């Protein structure tokens, strides 16, 4: 299954390095039911684009937390590898003591369940999944290995999801927090476009 939007996010139980540096042997995605989750996969520890993405998520962690979002990182590396990378300073190419769990998917079961295993390299593509409080995937984006993702775009998608949940309106192209939404009716579309079409 390569498109999970609208479906229950595949649950899993695996090892994870926690924010305090301990290794949890029975980390489950479903333990966060009732919270928003951003689950993001990266190819490998001790590589190049990956630390920039992990640090970008960590630098925005407070904003995610303010929105009620739990960040979870994932790769096919072992928990011991994750731990060692966290112990390496950022100015030496490490990720430092990031404040969210990083899960181990040594057997590749999770990347396969999420449909993002590279067909020849056997590692994860750069996949990000926004999961709502009911465990349903609301947004996903998958980048090829050389292409780092935009973490601010995920924040925008969280805000868009919460806007639709709160107001019952839909978010048009380029919507960001503070902008007008659209009522999901013919009249709503016409009214929105009459004011905003030239800015789209």
N, C-alpha and C positions, 0 to 999 in steps of 0.2 A: 504494500500500500504506500504509494508515494505522496498522495494528498490526504492529509488527516484532518483538514479543516471541516468542522461540523461533526466530527467523530470523537468518541472518548479517547483521550490520550492513553497509549499503552502503558500500563503500570509495570513496575519492575521492583525487584529487591536486589540490592548489590552493595558492595563496599563503597564508602565515600570518605574523603577527608573533610572533616567539619571545620567551621571557622576557627575553632580553638586549637586546631592541629591534631585532634584525636581522630582515629580511624573507626568509623561506625561500620559494623559488619552487616547490618540488616537495614540499610537505608531504603526507604520506599517512597515513590512519588505520591502514592495515595495518602501518605501521612499529612500532606498539605491540602487535602480536600477542605474546601471552605475558604481557601486563599487563592489569589491569582499566582500563577507560576510562570516564569520565563525560563524555559529549559533550552540551553544553547550547547551545541556540539562543536568541537573543534578537532582538527586532525590528530595532532600529537603534542605531547609535552616536549620541551627543549627544542622548539622549532622557532619560526621567524615571525610570521604574521600572528600566530596564536597568542603570544604574550601581550601583544598590543590590544587584542580584542578582550582578553580576560581582564586586563588592567582598565580598559575603557568601561567594562561593566562594573568593576569594583569602584571606579571613580564616580559612578552614577548610582551606586548602591543606595545611598541615603534617599535619593529621589524615588527610586523604585520602592523602597520601604515606605515612604510617605504615601505612595499609591496603593499600599497593601500587597506588594508583589514580592514573592520569594524567588530569588535568583538561584539557579542550579546549573553548574557547568558539567560537561561530560566529554570524555574521550575514551579510546580503547586502551589507554595506558592503565597500569596497575595503581592501586592506592598508594603503594610505596613510592612509585614514580611521582605521583602528584605531590606527595609529602616532600620529597626531595626538591622538587621544583619550587614549592612554596618557601623552602628554607633558603633558596638562592636569592640574593638581593637583586632588585630590579636593575641596578646599574651594571650587573654582571649577566643580564639576560634572563633572570628569574622573574617570577610573578609576585614574590613577597607573600605576606600572610593575608591573602584575600579573605573577605568577610562573608563568603557564601560557600556552600558545599560543592565539592567537585567529585563526581562519581566515576567509578572504574567500570569499564565495560570490556574486560579482557576477552571474553568469549564472543563479543560482537553481537550479542543477542539484542541489545537495546538499539544500536544503530540500524540493525536489520528491521526491527519492529517499527522504527520511525522512517524507514525507507530511504536512508541517506548514506548507505555504505558505498564508497567509491568502487566502481566495478572492477578495477584492476589493482588498486593500491591497498584495498582492504581496510582503509581508514575512513573516518567520517568526513563527509562534506561539512561545510560551515552552515549548519542548519539551526534555525531559531524557531521556537514554538511558544506562542502565547496561549496559556491554558487558563480557562475561567474557573470560577469557584466550584463549579459542578464537575470539573475534570474534562471539559470539552475544549478541543483545540479551536481557537478563534482566528488565529493568524499563524502563518508559517512562511519562512523565506529560506531559501537554500542557495548558497554561493559555492562556486567552484573553488578549488584550493588556493589560487593566488589572490582571491578577491576578499579583502577584509570587509566586514559588515559595518553598518551604521547603527550604533547603539541608540542614538537619539531618535532614530526612526521607530525603534521598538517602544521607547517611552511614549512617542506620539500615538502609537497603536493602542497602548494601554489606556491612554487618556480618551481615545476615540471609543474604545469598548465601554469604558465607564460612562461616557456621555450617553451612548445609546441605551445602556441599561437604566440610567437615571431618568432620561427625558423621553425615551421611546421614539426618538428621531434617528435618522441615518446621517452619516458623515460624508459629505461630498468630497470630490477630489481636492487634495491639498488642505483638508481641514486640519486645524490645530486648535489647541485649547484657547477659548475666548472668542472663537469665530462662530458664525451662525451655522446651525444644523439645518436639516431639511425634513419636513414631514413626509412620510412615505406614501404620498397620494399624488394624483395627477396635478391637483391644485398646488400641492407643496413644491413639486418640481418646477412648475411654471413660475410660481412666486419667487423661488430661489434664483432661477436662471434669469429672470427679468432684472434682478439686482446685481447678479454676480457673474454672468456668463463671460463678460469681457476680461475678468480677472483670473479666470481658470487657466 
